[in-house]
Amino acid sequence: ASVVAALAFFGLLAAAPTCAVWTALLFKPAVMIAIGSILLVVSPAQTGLAGSVLIGVGLFELVIIFCCLWKHIPFVIMVVDCVSQVVTSNPSMMGVSFLGSVLASAWVCTCMIAAAGAYLMFGDEKDKTEGSNPSAEYGFIFAYTLVFTWGAQVFHNVCHVTYCGVVGRWYHKVDEEAPVSKSLGVAFTTSFGSICFGSFMVAFVRAVEAVARKAARDAEENRNVACSILLCIIRCVLACIGDVLEYFNEWAYIQCAIRGTSFLDSASITMSMLTCANAKYILQDLYIDSVVFFGALFCCLAGAGAGAGADPGAADWETESAAVRVR
């Protein structure tokens, strides 16, 4: 069902990109206003404040969209239209997404099995001893998060570099024969080192963030207010650094895919591009992310709905179980 929903969404992008972009932009504030209105109507005394806040935030976003950001939307529509043309002319790009999902799922399962094995090996010894070794716990969290995030980032960025290569070949009209396979080959060969290096940077920051999160939790349990506040600030800073690195890598990998440069050279090119004069293009790219989020949400809802409809007896079984417990 999710695959069918994805194909339908791409068909909508190709047939009516303007409708798709405006729907994605207005979806979030519209939902916030609708939920806020429901909260006001159902229980104004208990949830009236929350409903009013949701309505206010939704209306504020609508004002921002129509008063400040509307002039950037035509460019976003053009980009979405071009991307939809590339995807429809190269349907094998769906196979790249499937391959990335399979590899990422296999990596997640491998990491979970490794973590379970480590717990079975060392967990009993930890329970038998008095107290625990915080340094060992922090070291395990750091290593596990680093390996887990590194692998997930690598597979995600391999798909990203492949897509960028396909779009670059389409735009420059070079290597038009089998562009998907050639781009995938570049992602797994000449650009793979750059992908691993950039992914490692993000994974390292996320691992340090995980250690800071665990330390903040321990400080909270020990009622160390000052240390807890300091660690929360450090967590926020690390989270921002990780988000900036992930977004920066997206632009750097475009250079790797199109120009074939190394990661450091691509980072230098990206740094020269990130100026105040090009800030509007960054803003427009964020709008495109809202379209992607809307498509992902649509596919998730379609898959969840199909899963719920595939087992209509589940609700009856729960009802019968509740009746038996009452008896």
QUINOR-V824371 format. One record per residue. N is the residue number from 1. PHI is phi in whole degrees, -180 to 180 (NA if undefined). NEAR is the number of other C-alpha atoms within 12 Angstrom. Layout:
[[N,PHI,NEAR] [N,PHI,NEAR]]
This chain:
[[1,NA,20] [2,-66,22] [3,-66,22] [4,-63,19] [5,-64,24] [6,-65,28] [7,-64,24] [8,-65,22] [9,-67,34] [10,-65,35] [11,-63,25] [12,-65,25] [13,-63,36] [14,-73,27] [15,-84,20] [16,-143,21] [17,-63,30] [18,-63,23] [19,-63,24] [20,-65,35] [21,-66,37] [22,-65,31] [23,-63,27] [24,-66,34] [25,-71,35] [26,-90,28] [27,-64,26] [28,-62,27] [29,-63,27] [30,-65,24] [31,-66,23] [32,-63,26] [33,-65,27] [34,-65,23] [35,-65,25] [36,-62,28] [37,-65,25] [38,-63,20] [39,-64,23] [40,-68,22] [41,-77,18] [42,-69,14] [43,-145,16] [44,-64,16] [45,-74,13] [46,-92,13] [47,-116,19] [48,-65,20] [49,-65,18] [50,-63,23] [51,-64,27] [52,-64,26] [53,-64,22] [54,-63,27] [55,-64,27] [56,-63,22] [57,-66,23] [58,-63,27] [59,-65,24] [60,-63,21] [61,-64,25] [62,-64,25] [63,-63,16] [64,-62,17] [65,-64,23] [66,-83,17] [67,-101,14] [68,-117,14] [69,-109,22] [70,-64,23] [71,-72,16] [72,-89,26] [73,-69,33] [74,-56,20] [75,-66,24] [76,-61,36] [77,-63,32] [78,-63,23] [79,-65,28] [80,-62,37] [81,-63,28] [82,-64,23] [83,-64,31] [84,-64,31] [85,-65,25] [86,-64,31] [87,-68,31] [88,-68,23] [89,-82,23] [90,-130,25] [91,-65,25] [92,-68,23] [93,-62,34] [94,-62,24] [95,-64,20] [96,-64,31] [97,-62,27] [98,-65,19] [99,-62,20] [100,-62,30] [101,-65,22] [102,-65,18] [103,-65,22] [104,-65,26] [105,-64,19] [106,-64,18] [107,-67,24] [108,-62,24] [109,-63,17] [110,-62,19] [111,-66,24] [112,-66,18] [113,-65,16] [114,-63,19] [115,-66,22] [116,-65,15] [117,-64,14] [118,-64,19] [119,-68,17] [120,-65,14] [121,-80,13] [122,-110,19] [123,-67,17] [124,-64,14] [125,-63,15] [126,-66,18] [127,-68,14] [128,-77,10] [129,-83,11] [130,-82,9] [131,77,10] [132,-146,16] [133,-102,15] [134,-60,16] [135,-63,13] [136,-66,15] [137,-63,23] [138,-65,26] [139,-65,20] [140,-66,25] [141,-61,28] [142,-63,28] [143,-66,25] [144,-65,30] [145,-64,32] [146,-62,30] [147,-67,31] [148,-62,35] [149,-69,36] [150,-60,33] [151,-63,33] [152,-62,32] [153,-66,38] [154,-62,38] [155,-66,34] [156,-63,35] [157,-74,44] [158,-61,43] [159,-64,41] [160,-63,38] [161,-65,46] [162,-63,42] [163,-61,41] [164,-63,36] [165,-65,39] [166,-65,41] [167,-64,33] [168,-64,29] [169,-67,26] [170,-68,26] [171,-70,19] [172,-88,14] [173,57,14] [174,-126,17] [175,50,19] [176,-73,21] [177,-87,15] [178,53,20] [179,-68,31] [180,-69,35] [181,-65,25] [182,-67,28] [183,-67,40] [184,-66,33] [185,-63,23] [186,-65,32] [187,-64,37] [188,-93,25] [189,-123,20] [190,-67,23] [191,-98,37] [192,-68,33] [193,-63,24] [194,-63,35] [195,-63,43] [196,-65,33] [197,-67,26] [198,-64,38] [199,-67,37] [200,-65,29] [201,-60,29] [202,-66,38] [203,-63,34] [204,-63,33] [205,-65,34] [206,-65,37] [207,-68,31] [208,-63,33] [209,-63,33] [210,-64,34] [211,-64,32] [212,-64,31] [213,-65,31] [214,-65,27] [215,-65,30] [216,-65,28] [217,-66,23] [218,-65,21] [219,-64,21] [220,-67,19] [221,-66,13] [222,-85,13] [223,59,13] [224,-96,16] [225,-66,16] [226,-62,14] [227,-66,21] [228,-64,23] [229,-64,20] [230,-62,20] [231,-69,27] [232,-64,26] [233,-64,18] [234,-63,23] [235,-60,27] [236,-62,22] [237,-64,20] [238,-65,26] [239,-63,25] [240,-65,18] [241,-63,22] [242,-63,28] [243,-64,20] [244,-64,18] [245,-64,28] [246,-62,31] [247,-69,25] [248,-63,28] [249,-64,39] [250,-57,34] [251,-73,32] [252,-66,39] [253,-69,47] [254,-62,38] [255,-66,33] [256,-62,41] [257,-75,41] [258,-88,31] [259,-96,23] [260,73,27] [261,-85,25] [262,-73,26] [263,-67,32] [264,-66,22] [265,-65,19] [266,-65,29] [267,-66,27] [268,-65,20] [269,-63,23] [270,-66,26] [271,-62,18] [272,-69,15] [273,-82,20] [274,-79,20] [275,-121,13] [276,-63,12] [277,-67,11] [278,-102,15] [279,-63,14] [280,-66,20] [281,-71,21] [282,-65,24] [283,-63,23] [284,-66,27] [285,-64,25] [286,-66,20] [287,-64,32] [288,-63,32] [289,-60,21] [290,-66,26] [291,-67,38] [292,-63,27] [293,-62,22] [294,-64,28] [295,-64,32] [296,-64,22] [297,-64,21] [298,-62,28] [299,-67,24] [300,-64,20] [301,-65,20] [302,-65,23] [303,-65,20] [304,-66,17] [305,-65,17] [306,-67,18] [307,-66,16] [308,-69,15] [309,-75,14] [310,-73,13] [311,-128,13] [312,-68,13] [313,-82,13] [314,-65,14] [315,-65,14] [316,-66,12] [317,-64,13] [318,-65,13] [319,-65,13] [320,-65,14] [321,-64,13] [322,-64,12] [323,-66,11] [324,-65,10] [325,-64,9] [326,-65,8] [327,-65,7]]
